[in-house]
Amino acid sequence: MDFRLSERHQAFQKEASDFADSLPEQRDEEFYDTVREELVKRGWLALAWPEEYGGKGATPMEQMVFNEVMGYRRIPSGNMGTMWVGPALMLYGTPEQKERYLPGITSGRDIWCTLYSEPGAGSDLAALQTRAERDGDDFIVNGQKIWTSGAHRSNWGWLAVRTDPNVPKHKGMSLFCLPMDAPGISIRPLVNMAGDHEFNEVFFDNVRIPAKNLVGEENRGWYTLAVALDFERSSIGSTSGARRTLDDFIGLIKSKQASLNEQTRARLVDCVVAAQVLRFVGYRIAAEQEKTGIAPTLLAQMAKLSAMELNQRVTNMTMGVLGMHSQGHRAGAPGEQYSHGFLRSVANTIEGGTSEIQRNVIATRGLGLPRG
Ligand SMILES: Cc1cc2nc3c(=O)[nH]c(=O)nc-3n(C[C@H](O)[C@H](O)[C@H](O)COP(=O)(O)OP(=O)(O)OC[C@H]3O[C@@H](n4cnc5c(N)ncnc54)[C@H](O)[C@@H]3O)c2cc1C
């Protein structure tokens, strides 16, 4: 396979890079709103969605080039709406639901959060207890979610609940589109160890959802959810953040003329090699998808797992080498990116399914090994 980008892809890479470089430096709420508005203006928020749903119909390779450009600059190139809620709705939503929800995602008007995890249901998601009971044309929801990223910034929620408690756990779940301003919802912030307010606890006290917001069949939500999880875990181009940290770190070491001991040099080189290999795996995934029209899900999951673990190795190594020089905790302080990157990377092997669970999925679905 030829790993060079075609002239067309190089031209798009340049266009996307020029755009990314024109954005302000400051990473605050306003910055993320500006990015979203600018992406919507260019039709780049849901680049690979079909045009009928407000996307650009871009190819997987174009999407990958774009993700790399943005990821390298640590700018989000999509959101939960574009990455899994919308694609799942395209497959399982009614024509009315598609018409109602998809344009809100591509226009940037609607921001979605994902309400799966509960205090007693994370890896074992099918154990979730939040209950939705039918009441005429509505369902009434009671219970609690946790680790809900961005709930405080979202106007829609992609909600998994139990609709039948009297059947095996995988068979009594349903998925709903939940307006986050519905009466009875309360959101409590959780601040992570990097000091950021990313996720929340969300409580439901007799929250009414119209039955028309049910996605797919009642009690068959597990199957929709499994597909949505595949979309979530099949991201491509996800090593670009680690590559950026490595490039910055190498630039810093050179500018200070600092000498690294042999062991550290070896660890650094190992990370650089792994990042480059994973980048090419990303290209292969995109090329295969472009050729066959089908995403090689297993390979994408392997790449995602390796990329998340690589990011932790990179942040661990850079912070370890820089020691006190990486401890500027104030935003913008020298070295802050390394300590912040290290603290944030701890979650990489938990979010979207832990590394152990990803390995289980690869072992059983990918390699066909019997369940343990
Ligand atoms: C930054 C971040 C953002 C998140 N955002 C969201 C969000 O937006 N929406 C949402 O719903 N959730 C979100 N989550 C929650 C996340 O999906 C869960 O934390 C994750 O699935 C693990 O569940 P848990 O925390 O309950 O841990 P547990 O499931 O209790 O796992 C504890 C440990 O046991 C291991 N383990 C469990 N079962 C097995 C098994 N069968 N085999 C081997 N090992 C096992 C796990 O790997 C882990 O090491 C987020 C989490 C993080 C860290």
The ligand as an SDF file (V2000), in Angstrom:
LIG
                    3D

 53 58  0  0  0  0  0  0  0  0999 V2000
  -13.2510   10.9230   30.9680 C   0  0  0  0  0  0  0  0  0  0  0  0
  -14.4530   10.0160   31.0130 C   0  0  0  0  0  0  0  0  0  0  0  0
  -15.5820   10.3700   30.3160 C   0  0  0  0  0  0  0  0  0  0  0  0
  -16.7240    9.5550   30.3680 C   0  0  0  0  0  0  0  0  0  0  0  0
  -17.8390    9.9720   29.6980 N   0  0  0  0  0  0  0  0  0  0  0  0
  -18.9520    9.2200   29.7830 C   0  0  0  0  0  0  0  0  0  0  0  0
  -20.1560    9.6590   29.1580 C   0  0  0  0  0  0  0  0  0  0  0  0
  -20.2060   10.7200   28.5290 O   0  0  0  0  0  0  0  0  0  0  0  0
  -21.2640    8.9000   29.2800 N   0  0  0  0  0  0  0  0  0  0  0  0
  -21.2560    7.7200   29.9650 C   0  0  0  0  0  0  0  0  0  0  0  0
  -22.3050    7.0730   30.0150 O   0  0  0  0  0  0  0  0  0  0  0  0
  -20.1410    7.2700   30.5710 N   0  0  0  0  0  0  0  0  0  0  0  0
  -18.9940    8.0110   30.4950 C   0  0  0  0  0  0  0  0  0  0  0  0
  -17.8380    7.5620   31.1310 N   0  0  0  0  0  0  0  0  0  0  0  0
  -17.8860    6.3400   31.9260 C   0  0  0  0  0  0  0  0  0  0  0  0
  -17.1170    5.1800   31.3450 C   0  0  0  0  0  0  0  0  0  0  0  0
  -17.7670    4.6660   30.2010 O   0  0  0  0  0  0  0  0  0  0  0  0
  -16.9720    4.1440   32.4610 C   0  0  0  0  0  0  0  0  0  0  0  0
  -16.2020    4.7330   33.4860 O   0  0  0  0  0  0  0  0  0  0  0  0
  -16.3080    2.8960   31.9710 C   0  0  0  0  0  0  0  0  0  0  0  0
  -17.1320    2.2110   31.0780 O   0  0  0  0  0  0  0  0  0  0  0  0
  -15.9340    1.9520   33.1460 C   0  0  0  0  0  0  0  0  0  0  0  0
  -17.0140    1.7480   33.9970 O   0  0  0  0  0  0  0  0  0  0  0  0
  -16.8520    1.9430   35.5760 P   0  0  0  0  0  0  0  0  0  0  0  0
  -16.2500    3.2880   35.8190 O   0  0  0  0  0  0  0  0  0  0  0  0
  -18.1670    1.6510   36.2070 O   0  0  0  0  0  0  0  0  0  0  0  0
  -15.7790    0.8730   36.0480 O   0  0  0  0  0  0  0  0  0  0  0  0
  -16.0560   -0.6840   36.3180 P   0  0  0  0  0  0  0  0  0  0  0  0
  -16.8880   -1.2460   35.2430 O   0  0  0  0  0  0  0  0  0  0  0  0
  -16.5270   -0.8150   37.7240 O   0  0  0  0  0  0  0  0  0  0  0  0
  -14.6050   -1.2790   36.1800 O   0  0  0  0  0  0  0  0  0  0  0  0
  -13.6410   -1.2600   37.2480 C   0  0  0  0  0  0  0  0  0  0  0  0
  -12.4090   -2.0390   36.7910 C   0  0  0  0  0  0  0  0  0  0  0  0
  -12.7530   -3.4250   36.5840 O   0  0  0  0  0  0  0  0  0  0  0  0
  -12.4080   -3.8330   35.2710 C   0  0  0  0  0  0  0  0  0  0  0  0
  -13.4090   -4.7620   34.7340 N   0  0  0  0  0  0  0  0  0  0  0  0
  -14.7560   -4.6530   34.8320 C   0  0  0  0  0  0  0  0  0  0  0  0
  -15.3680   -5.6770   34.1830 N   0  0  0  0  0  0  0  0  0  0  0  0
  -14.3740   -6.4410   33.6520 C   0  0  0  0  0  0  0  0  0  0  0  0
  -14.3680   -7.6180   32.8510 C   0  0  0  0  0  0  0  0  0  0  0  0
  -15.4980   -8.2290   32.4660 N   0  0  0  0  0  0  0  0  0  0  0  0
  -13.1650   -8.1290   32.4750 N   0  0  0  0  0  0  0  0  0  0  0  0
  -12.0010   -7.5190   32.8620 C   0  0  0  0  0  0  0  0  0  0  0  0
  -11.9520   -6.3900   33.6220 N   0  0  0  0  0  0  0  0  0  0  0  0
  -13.1220   -5.8580   34.0120 C   0  0  0  0  0  0  0  0  0  0  0  0
  -12.4130   -2.5610   34.4540 C   0  0  0  0  0  0  0  0  0  0  0  0
  -11.6120   -2.6780   33.2930 O   0  0  0  0  0  0  0  0  0  0  0  0
  -11.8450   -1.5550   35.4570 C   0  0  0  0  0  0  0  0  0  0  0  0
  -10.4450   -1.6380   35.4950 O   0  0  0  0  0  0  0  0  0  0  0  0
  -16.6930    8.3510   31.1040 C   0  0  0  0  0  0  0  0  0  0  0  0
  -15.5300    7.9800   31.8000 C   0  0  0  0  0  0  0  0  0  0  0  0
  -14.4310    8.8010   31.7710 C   0  0  0  0  0  0  0  0  0  0  0  0
  -13.2060    8.3850   32.5400 C   0  0  0  0  0  0  0  0  0  0  0  0
  1  2  1  0
  2  3  1  0
  2 52  2  0
  3  4  2  0
  4  5  1  0
  4 50  1  0
  5  6  2  0
  6  7  1  0
  6 13  1  0
  7  8  2  0
  7  9  1  0
  9 10  1  0
 10 11  2  0
 10 12  1  0
 12 13  2  0
 13 14  1  0
 14 15  1  0
 14 50  1  0
 15 16  1  0
 16 17  1  0
 16 18  1  0
 18 19  1  0
 18 20  1  0
 20 21  1  0
 20 22  1  0
 22 23  1  0
 23 24  1  0
 24 25  2  0
 24 26  1  0
 24 27  1  0
 27 28  1  0
 28 29  2  0
 28 30  1  0
 28 31  1  0
 31 32  1  0
 32 33  1  0
 33 34  1  0
 33 48  1  0
 34 35  1  0
 35 36  1  0
 35 46  1  0
 36 37  1  0
 36 45  1  0
 37 38  2  0
 38 39  1  0
 39 40  1  0
 39 45  2  0
 40 41  1  0
 40 42  2  0
 42 43  1  0
 43 44  2  0
 44 45  1  0
 46 47  1  0
 46 48  1  0
 48 49  1  0
 50 51  2  0
 51 52  1  0
 52 53  1  0
M  END
$$$$
